Amino acid sequence: MSRSAPIGTDRRLVRYPAPGGLPDVSSLAVSPRVAVVGGGIAGLTAATALAERGVAVELFERESYLGGRAGGWRAGLPDGSTVTMSRGFHAFFRQYYNLRQLLRRTDPGLARMTALDDYPLLDAAGRIDTFRGLPKTPPWNAVVFALRSPTFRARDLLRLKPVPALPLITVEVPDIYRRLDEVDAASFLTGINFPPSARHLAFEVFSRSFFARPEELSAAELATMFHLYFLGSSEGLVFDVPRDTYPAALWTPLEEYLTGLGVRLHLGHGVRAVETGGDRRFRVHAGDQTESDVDGVVLAMDVTGLRNLVADSPALGTRDWRESVAGLRVAPPFLVRRLWLDTPVRQDRPAFLGTGSLPPLDNISVLDRFEAEAAGWAREHGGSVVELHAYAVTDDQAGLPERLLQRLHEIYPETARAGVVGELSEWRQDCPLFGLGDFARRPTVGTPVDGLVLAGDGIRVDLPVALMERAAVTGWHAANRLLGGWGVKGHPTYSVPNQGRVPLLRALARRY
């Protein structure tokens, strides 16, 4: 990786220095061996951090591919085409510093990413909010967004209740959770008199990014996200997407990098239990009946997988810790429906459109606008590849695919005339729920068991991060914790400033 690559453009981004120690494990009497359980972003980050210091890593992933919820796999269409399917669109924001550091291991200049210059949001009245051309510096980014928004009038700013709204613009983690984690996002927005017409566009998109309805989402999580993307960062809301499928652009190069470092990959083999003891500190029992004795374990699994593994490892950890793991919750299910159409969508359609105010549809992606494989298929067939998302599904799952298609036809009428060459759908329910009061109960990277650490987007970390970035930062932290136990130096991590950027407002917040 190029060490001169810039971390970000925000001069106020925070760098957390790497813990000190030996440069690698080569001078240790016994070279440590670690099992990383889970091949998503968190597990790949931890494996990278450990292998780069010379640790022998065995990575177990129950699926046949890497990347976790940002992974992809091969599938067939009725016309004989072979395509790559995934769980849907992901936005790689510029303030995802820790995730981007992982990607730079194989792509120093992030040339395999491309920027989407806008993220339009459409409401039921046909009004569109846009992020194109906003100033990057807080608070002017939010002020300009509000003043030019068709759903947020200038007088709405005067109607906001300033004191109750202070936590939204003076976020500091973990303090924001002590203040707002017991409040749901919908009630918080009502309490500050945020205009209902603007709420769908300005906030519900953030809520549903957590696969939860505002009534179920912690207001602290909503405030942290608003800080991360808007009022705490000058990176802007422009984001990048891979130029090709997730495997081609991201994970196949990283797999080659890891195997070059000596990492042993066990794809298609999950782990069913972990126990202390054996020839080393832990014995890991894989689903294929093999066993591995290791000195450290990183559990970087989804919520359900982590709960099941801990339940099936009865001697692991304390009762309180096991209860905190068992108490992790999953968000409602979501549906990704991808359509290969024989007719192109109009050229002026954006690559990504947020439609959270038009249930049950949450967004539309036109993949052939940016993904090489989809663009090649569209050229060959004279069509387009369109993806529909429905988050936090709580009713009528049977009729949902057809209702999504009807919404697509309403919003993009040209698709009503298109023939469907192929379609693939993915129902999933494995994202963590960030519900009321969950933060204090959530397990952290460290555990009561020396040598056992956790990583993932459902794991508590006291930094202003979320989603894929939370997965990455916990991966770095998990590896650093193990490396520190062996006296080996770790890796630096980064975040947007962990406080509101306006000193006067911070001072006012301390008074109330």
C-alpha positions as CSV (number, residue, x, y, z in Angstrom):
1,M,0.0,0.0,0.0
2,S,1.2,3.5,-0.8
3,R,2.0,5.1,2.5
4,S,1.7,8.6,0.9
5,A,-1.9,8.1,-0.1
6,P,-4.0,10.8,1.6
7,I,-6.4,9.6,4.3
8,G,-9.0,12.3,3.5
9,T,-9.5,15.9,2.7
10,D,-10.9,17.0,6.0
11,R,-8.2,18.8,7.9
12,R,-9.9,18.1,11.2
13,L,-10.1,14.3,10.7
14,V,-8.8,12.5,13.8
15,R,-5.9,10.1,13.7
16,Y,-5.6,7.6,16.6
17,P,-2.0,6.5,16.6
18,A,-1.1,2.8,16.4
19,P,-0.2,1.1,19.7
20,G,3.5,0.7,19.9
21,G,5.6,-2.4,20.0
22,L,7.8,-4.7,18.0
23,P,7.6,-4.2,14.2
24,D,6.3,-7.8,13.7
25,V,6.1,-11.2,15.4
26,S,9.4,-12.5,13.9
27,S,11.4,-11.9,17.1
28,L,8.8,-13.7,19.4
29,A,9.8,-17.1,20.7
30,V,6.6,-18.6,19.3
31,S,4.8,-17.2,16.3
32,P,1.2,-16.6,17.1
33,R,-1.6,-18.2,15.1
34,V,-5.1,-16.6,15.0
35,A,-8.5,-17.8,13.7
36,V,-10.6,-15.1,12.1
37,V,-14.2,-16.3,11.9
38,G,-16.1,-14.3,9.2
39,G,-15.0,-13.1,5.9
40,G,-16.9,-9.9,5.7
41,I,-15.4,-6.4,6.0
42,A,-14.6,-6.7,9.7
43,G,-13.0,-10.2,9.3
44,L,-11.0,-9.2,6.3
45,T,-9.7,-6.0,8.0
46,A,-8.6,-8.0,11.1
47,A,-7.0,-10.7,8.9
48,T,-5.1,-8.0,7.0
49,A,-3.9,-6.2,10.1
50,L,-2.7,-9.4,11.7
51,A,-1.1,-10.9,8.6
52,E,0.8,-7.7,7.9
53,R,2.6,-8.1,11.2
54,G,3.5,-11.7,10.5
55,V,0.8,-13.5,12.4
56,A,-0.3,-16.8,10.9
57,V,-4.0,-16.3,10.1
58,E,-6.7,-18.9,9.3
59,L,-9.9,-17.2,8.0
60,F,-13.1,-19.2,8.1
61,E,-16.1,-18.0,6.1
62,R,-19.3,-20.1,5.8
63,E,-20.1,-18.7,2.4
64,S,-18.2,-19.6,-0.7
65,Y,-17.2,-15.9,-1.3
66,L,-15.6,-13.1,0.6
67,G,-17.1,-9.7,1.4
68,G,-19.9,-10.6,3.7
69,R,-22.9,-8.3,3.2
70,A,-20.9,-6.5,0.5
71,G,-20.0,-9.8,-1.3
72,G,-21.1,-11.2,-4.6
73,W,-21.5,-14.6,-6.2
74,R,-22.1,-16.1,-9.6
75,A,-25.7,-16.8,-10.8
76,G,-27.4,-17.7,-14.1
77,L,-30.2,-16.0,-16.1
78,P,-32.7,-17.7,-18.3
79,D,-31.0,-16.5,-21.5
80,G,-27.8,-18.3,-20.5
81,S,-26.0,-15.3,-19.2
82,T,-23.8,-15.7,-16.2
83,V,-23.9,-12.7,-13.9
84,T,-22.7,-11.6,-10.5
85,M,-25.5,-11.2,-7.9
86,S,-25.1,-9.4,-4.5
87,R,-27.2,-8.1,-1.7
88,G,-27.4,-4.7,-3.3
89,F,-26.0,-1.3,-3.6
90,H,-23.5,0.1,-1.1
91,A,-22.2,3.7,-0.9
92,F,-18.5,4.0,0.0
93,F,-18.4,7.5,1.5
94,R,-15.2,9.6,1.6
95,Q,-15.3,9.6,5.4
96,Y,-15.1,5.9,5.6
97,Y,-11.4,6.3,6.3
98,N,-10.8,2.9,7.9
99,L,-12.6,0.9,5.2
100,R,-10.7,2.9,2.5
101,Q,-7.4,2.1,4.2
102,L,-8.3,-1.6,3.8
103,L,-9.1,-1.1,0.1
104,R,-5.9,0.8,-0.5
105,R,-3.9,-2.4,0.3
106,T,-4.6,-3.5,-3.3
107,D,-5.7,-0.2,-4.9
108,P,-3.6,2.6,-3.5
109,G,-5.2,5.3,-5.5
110,L,-8.7,3.7,-5.3
111,A,-8.8,3.6,-9.1
112,R,-11.2,0.8,-9.0
113,M,-13.8,3.1,-7.5
114,T,-15.8,5.9,-9.2
115,A,-17.7,8.8,-7.7
116,L,-21.4,9.3,-8.0
117,D,-21.9,13.0,-8.0
118,D,-25.4,13.0,-6.6
119,Y,-27.8,11.1,-4.4
120,P,-31.3,12.5,-5.3
121,L,-34.2,11.8,-3.0
122,L,-37.7,11.7,-4.4
123,D,-40.9,12.1,-2.3
124,A,-44.5,11.2,-2.9
125,A,-45.3,14.7,-4.2
126,G,-42.6,14.5,-6.9
127,R,-40.2,16.8,-5.1
128,I,-36.5,16.1,-5.3
129,D,-33.7,16.9,-2.9
130,T,-30.2,16.8,-4.3
131,F,-26.8,16.8,-2.8
132,R,-25.0,18.0,-5.9
133,G,-23.0,21.2,-5.5
134,L,-23.3,21.5,-1.7
135,P,-20.5,23.2,0.2
136,K,-18.5,20.6,2.1
137,T,-17.8,22.7,5.2
138,P,-20.2,22.3,8.2
139,P,-22.6,23.9,9.1
140,W,-22.9,25.6,5.7
141,N,-23.5,22.2,4.0
142,A,-26.7,21.7,6.1
143,V,-27.8,25.3,5.8
144,V,-27.5,25.4,2.0
145,F,-29.2,22.0,1.8
146,A,-32.1,23.2,3.9
147,L,-32.5,26.6,2.2
148,R,-32.6,25.1,-1.4
149,S,-34.7,22.1,-0.4
150,P,-38.3,22.1,-1.9
151,T,-39.4,20.4,1.4
152,F,-37.6,22.6,3.9
153,R,-38.7,26.2,3.8
154,A,-36.6,29.0,5.3
155,R,-39.2,29.7,8.0
156,D,-38.9,26.0,9.1
157,L,-35.5,26.9,10.4
158,L,-37.0,29.5,12.7
159,R,-39.6,27.0,14.0
160,L,-37.0,24.4,15.1
161,K,-36.7,24.2,18.9
162,P,-33.0,25.1,19.4
163,V,-32.3,23.6,22.8
164,P,-33.9,20.1,22.2
165,A,-32.1,20.1,18.8
166,L,-28.6,20.8,20.3
167,P,-27.7,17.1,20.6
168,L,-28.1,16.8,16.9
169,I,-25.4,19.3,16.1
170,T,-23.1,18.7,19.1
171,V,-22.5,14.9,18.8
172,E,-19.9,13.3,20.9
173,V,-19.6,9.5,21.3
174,P,-20.4,7.9,23.7
175,D,-22.1,10.9,25.4
176,I,-24.7,11.2,22.7
177,Y,-25.9,7.6,23.6
178,R,-26.3,8.6,27.2
179,R,-28.5,11.4,26.1
180,L,-30.6,10.0,23.3
181,D,-30.3,6.2,23.1
182,E,-33.6,5.7,25.0
183,V,-35.4,8.0,22.6
184,D,-36.6,6.8,19.2
185,A,-35.7,8.8,16.1
186,A,-39.3,9.6,15.1
187,S,-40.1,11.0,18.6
188,F,-36.8,13.0,18.6
189,L,-37.6,14.7,15.3
190,T,-41.1,15.5,16.4
191,G,-39.7,16.9,19.7
192,I,-37.4,19.4,17.9
193,N,-40.3,20.4,15.5
194,F,-38.5,19.2,12.4
195,P,-41.0,19.7,9.5
196,P,-42.7,16.5,8.5
197,S,-42.4,17.2,4.8
198,A,-38.7,17.4,5.1
199,R,-38.3,14.5,7.5
200,H,-38.8,11.8,4.9
201,L,-36.0,13.2,2.7
202,A,-33.5,14.6,5.1
203,F,-33.7,11.9,7.8
204,E,-35.7,8.8,6.9
205,V,-33.0,7.8,4.3
206,F,-30.5,7.6,7.2
207,S,-32.9,5.6,9.4
208,R,-33.7,3.1,6.7
209,S,-30.0,2.7,5.9
210,F,-30.0,0.9,9.2
211,F,-32.8,-1.3,7.9
212,A,-35.1,0.1,10.6
213,R,-38.1,2.3,10.7
214,P,-37.6,5.7,12.6
215,E,-39.9,4.4,15.4
216,E,-37.5,1.5,16.1
217,L,-34.2,3.3,15.6
218,S,-32.3,4.9,18.5
219,A,-32.2,8.7,18.1
220,A,-28.5,8.5,19.2
221,E,-27.7,6.4,16.1
222,L,-29.6,8.9,13.9
223,A,-27.7,11.8,15.4
224,T,-24.4,10.0,15.0
225,M,-25.1,9.3,11.4
226,F,-26.0,12.9,10.7
227,H,-22.8,13.9,12.4
228,L,-20.7,11.4,10.4
229,Y,-22.1,12.4,7.0
230,F,-23.0,16.0,7.5
231,L,-22.3,18.2,10.5
232,G,-19.2,16.5,11.7
233,S,-17.3,16.1,8.4
234,S,-16.2,18.3,5.5
235,E,-15.7,15.3,3.2
236,G,-19.2,15.9,1.8
237,L,-22.0,13.5,0.8
238,V,-20.5,12.5,-2.5
239,F,-19.6,8.8,-2.3
240,D,-17.8,6.2,-4.4
241,V,-19.0,2.9,-5.8
242,P,-16.9,0.1,-7.3
243,R,-16.4,0.3,-11.1
244,D,-17.2,-3.4,-11.3
245,T,-18.8,-6.2,-9.2
246,Y,-17.7,-6.4,-5.6
247,P,-15.6,-9.5,-6.1
248,A,-13.8,-8.1,-9.2
249,A,-13.2,-4.6,-7.8
250,L,-12.6,-5.4,-4.1
251,W,-12.4,-8.9,-2.8
252,T,-10.6,-11.0,-5.4
253,P,-7.6,-8.6,-5.3
254,L,-7.7,-8.6,-1.5
255,E,-7.9,-12.4,-1.4
256,E,-4.7,-12.5,-3.5
257,Y,-3.1,-10.0,-1.2
258,L,-4.0,-12.1,1.9
259,T,-2.9,-15.4,0.5
260,G,0.4,-13.7,-0.5
261,L,0.8,-12.9,3.2
262,G,0.3,-16.5,4.1
263,V,-3.4,-16.3,5.2
264,R,-5.2,-19.7,4.8
265,L,-8.7,-19.2,3.6
266,H,-11.4,-21.8,4.5
267,L,-14.3,-20.7,2.2
268,G,-17.6,-22.6,2.6
269,H,-16.6,-23.6,6.1
270,G,-18.1,-21.8,9.1
271,V,-17.2,-22.3,12.7
272,R,-19.6,-24.0,15.0
273,A,-17.9,-23.7,18.4
274,V,-14.8,-22.3,20.1
275,E,-13.3,-23.7,23.3
276,T,-10.4,-22.8,25.5
277,G,-7.5,-25.3,25.6
278,G,-5.9,-27.6,23.1
279,D,-2.3,-27.4,22.0
280,R,-2.6,-23.6,22.2
281,R,-5.0,-21.2,23.9
282,F,-8.1,-22.0,21.8
283,R,-9.5,-24.9,19.8
284,V,-11.8,-23.9,16.9
285,H,-14.3,-26.4,15.6
286,A,-15.2,-25.8,12.0
287,G,-18.4,-26.9,10.3
288,D,-16.5,-29.5,8.2
289,Q,-15.4,-31.3,11.4
290,T,-11.9,-30.0,11.3
291,E,-10.2,-28.5,14.3
292,S,-7.6,-25.7,14.6
293,D,-5.6,-24.8,17.7
294,V,-4.8,-21.1,17.8
295,D,-3.5,-18.4,20.2
296,G,-6.2,-15.9,19.4
297,V,-9.7,-15.7,17.9
298,V,-11.5,-12.9,16.1
299,L,-15.3,-13.4,15.9
300,A,-16.3,-11.2,13.0
301,M,-19.7,-12.7,12.3
302,D,-23.2,-11.4,11.8
303,V,-25.5,-11.1,14.8
304,T,-27.2,-14.4,14.4
305,G,-24.0,-16.3,13.7
306,L,-22.3,-14.8,16.7
307,R,-25.2,-15.6,19.0
308,N,-25.3,-19.2,17.8
309,L,-21.6,-19.7,18.1
310,V,-21.5,-18.4,21.7
311,A,-24.5,-20.4,22.6
312,D,-22.8,-23.5,21.3
313,S,-19.6,-22.7,23.2
314,P,-20.9,-23.0,26.7
315,A,-17.6,-22.5,28.6
316,L,-16.7,-19.3,26.7
317,G,-16.8,-16.1,28.6
318,T,-18.7,-14.9,31.7
319,R,-22.5,-15.0,32.2
320,D,-22.9,-11.3,31.8
321,W,-20.9,-11.2,28.5
322,R,-22.8,-14.2,27.1
323,E,-26.1,-12.4,28.0
324,S,-24.9,-9.3,26.1
325,V,-24.2,-11.3,23.0
326,A,-27.5,-13.2,23.3
327,G,-29.3,-9.8,23.6
328,L,-28.1,-8.6,20.2
329,R,-31.1,-8.0,17.9
330,V,-31.5,-8.2,14.2
331,A,-33.4,-5.6,12.1
332,P,-36.5,-6.5,10.1
333,P,-35.9,-8.3,6.8
334,F,-35.2,-6.6,3.5
335,L,-35.6,-7.5,-0.2
336,V,-33.2,-6.8,-3.1
337,R,-34.8,-7.4,-6.5
338,R,-32.5,-7.1,-9.5
339,L,-34.0,-7.0,-13.0
340,W,-32.2,-7.4,-16.4
341,L,-34.4,-5.5,-18.8
342,D,-34.4,-5.6,-22.6
343,T,-35.0,-1.8,-22.8
344,P,-32.7,0.9,-21.4
345,V,-33.9,3.3,-18.8
346,R,-33.8,7.0,-19.9
347,Q,-30.3,8.4,-20.0
348,D,-31.1,11.2,-17.5
349,R,-32.0,8.7,-14.8
350,P,-29.5,8.9,-11.9
351,A,-27.4,5.9,-11.0
352,F,-29.1,5.9,-7.5
353,L,-32.4,7.4,-6.4
354,G,-33.7,7.4,-2.9
355,T,-37.5,6.7,-2.7
356,G,-38.1,6.2,1.0
357,S,-41.3,8.3,0.8
358,L,-42.8,5.9,-1.7
359,P,-43.4,2.7,0.1
360,P,-42.6,-0.1,-0.2
361,L,-39.7,1.0,-2.4
362,D,-36.6,2.6,-0.7
363,N,-34.3,3.1,-3.7
364,I,-33.6,2.4,-7.3
365,S,-30.1,1.7,-8.6
366,V,-29.3,1.6,-12.3
367,L,-26.2,-0.7,-12.2
368,D,-25.1,-0.3,-15.8
369,R,-24.4,3.4,-15.0
370,F,-21.3,2.4,-13.1
371,E,-20.7,-1.4,-12.9
372,A,-18.6,-2.8,-15.7
373,E,-20.3,-6.2,-15.8
374,A,-23.8,-4.7,-15.9
375,A,-22.7,-2.2,-18.5
376,G,-21.4,-4.9,-20.7
377,W,-24.7,-6.9,-20.4
378,A,-26.7,-3.7,-21.2
379,R,-24.7,-3.0,-24.3
380,E,-24.9,-6.5,-25.6
381,H,-28.7,-6.7,-25.0
382,G,-29.6,-3.1,-25.6
383,G,-31.2,-3.0,-22.2
384,S,-30.4,-2.1,-18.6
385,V,-29.8,-3.6,-15.2
386,V,-32.0,-2.1,-12.4
387,E,-32.1,-3.0,-8.7
388,L,-34.9,-2.3,-6.3
389,H,-34.6,-2.2,-2.5
390,A,-37.2,-2.6,0.2
391,Y,-35.9,-2.2,3.8
392,A,-37.5,-3.0,7.1
393,V,-40.3,-5.1,5.6
394,T,-42.9,-5.8,8.3
395,D,-46.0,-6.7,6.1
396,D,-47.1,-8.7,3.1
397,Q,-43.8,-10.2,2.0
398,A,-45.6,-12.4,-0.6
399,G,-46.9,-9.4,-2.6
400,L,-43.9,-7.2,-2.2
401,P,-41.9,-8.1,-5.4
402,E,-44.9,-7.1,-7.5
403,R,-45.5,-3.9,-5.6
404,L,-41.9,-2.9,-6.0
405,L,-42.2,-3.4,-9.8
406,Q,-45.3,-1.3,-9.9
407,R,-43.5,1.5,-8.1
408,L,-40.6,1.3,-10.6
409,H,-43.1,1.6,-13.4
410,E,-44.7,4.7,-11.8
411,I,-41.3,6.4,-11.2
412,Y,-39.6,5.3,-14.4
413,P,-42.5,4.8,-16.9
414,E,-40.3,3.6,-19.7
415,T,-39.7,0.4,-17.7
416,A,-43.4,-0.6,-18.0
417,R,-42.7,-1.3,-21.6
418,A,-39.5,-3.3,-21.0
419,G,-39.4,-7.1,-21.1
420,V,-37.7,-8.8,-18.1
421,V,-34.9,-11.0,-19.5
422,G,-34.0,-12.2,-16.0
423,E,-34.5,-11.4,-12.4
424,L,-32.9,-12.4,-9.1
425,S,-34.2,-11.7,-5.6
426,E,-32.5,-11.8,-2.2
427,W,-34.5,-11.9,1.0
428,R,-32.2,-11.3,4.0
429,Q,-32.5,-10.7,7.7
430,D,-29.1,-10.5,9.3
431,C,-28.4,-6.8,9.9
432,P,-28.0,-5.5,13.5
433,L,-30.9,-3.5,15.0
434,F,-29.8,-0.3,16.7
435,G,-32.8,-0.1,18.9
436,L,-33.6,1.9,22.0
437,G,-31.2,1.5,24.9
438,D,-29.1,-1.1,23.0
439,F,-25.8,0.8,23.0
440,A,-25.0,0.3,26.7
441,R,-25.8,-3.4,26.4
442,R,-23.9,-4.0,23.2
443,P,-20.7,-6.1,23.5
444,T,-17.4,-4.4,22.8
445,V,-14.3,-5.5,20.8
446,G,-12.7,-6.7,24.0
447,T,-14.1,-9.7,25.9
448,P,-13.6,-11.3,29.3
449,V,-11.6,-14.0,27.6
450,D,-7.9,-13.1,27.0
451,G,-7.1,-13.6,23.3
452,L,-10.8,-13.5,22.2
453,V,-12.1,-10.4,20.4
454,L,-15.1,-9.3,18.5
455,A,-15.5,-7.2,15.3
456,G,-18.4,-6.2,13.1
457,D,-21.0,-3.5,12.6
458,G,-23.0,-4.7,15.5
459,I,-20.2,-4.4,18.0
460,R,-19.9,-1.3,20.2
461,V,-17.1,1.1,19.5
462,D,-17.0,4.6,21.0
463,L,-16.3,6.5,17.8
464,P,-18.6,8.4,15.4
465,V,-18.7,5.6,12.8
466,A,-21.5,3.5,11.2
467,L,-22.3,0.7,8.9
468,M,-19.4,-0.6,6.8
469,E,-17.0,1.9,8.5
470,R,-18.0,0.5,11.9
471,A,-17.2,-3.0,10.6
472,A,-13.8,-1.8,9.4
473,V,-12.8,0.1,12.5
474,T,-13.7,-2.8,14.8
475,G,-11.6,-5.0,12.6
476,W,-8.5,-2.8,13.1
477,H,-9.2,-2.5,16.8
478,A,-9.6,-6.3,17.2
479,A,-6.3,-6.9,15.5
480,N,-4.6,-4.2,17.5
481,R,-5.8,-5.7,20.8
482,L,-4.4,-9.1,19.9
483,L,-1.1,-7.6,18.6
484,G,-0.7,-5.5,21.8
485,G,-1.0,-8.7,23.9
486,W,2.1,-10.0,22.1
487,G,4.0,-6.7,22.3
488,V,3.6,-6.0,18.6
489,K,2.7,-2.6,17.2
490,G,-0.7,-2.1,15.8
491,H,-2.3,0.0,13.1
492,P,-3.6,3.6,13.3
493,T,-7.3,4.3,12.9
494,Y,-9.2,7.4,12.0
495,S,-12.6,9.2,12.4
496,V,-14.4,12.4,11.7
497,P,-14.0,14.8,14.7
498,N,-15.7,13.3,17.7
499,Q,-17.5,16.5,18.6
500,G,-19.7,19.2,17.0
501,R,-17.6,21.6,14.9
502,V,-19.1,24.8,16.1
503,P,-17.6,25.9,19.5
504,L,-20.4,28.2,20.5
505,L,-23.0,25.4,20.1
506,R,-20.8,23.0,22.0
507,A,-20.7,25.5,24.9
508,L,-24.5,25.9,24.8
509,A,-25.0,22.1,24.8
510,R,-22.9,21.8,28.0
511,R,-25.2,24.2,29.7
512,Y,-28.4,22.2,29.1
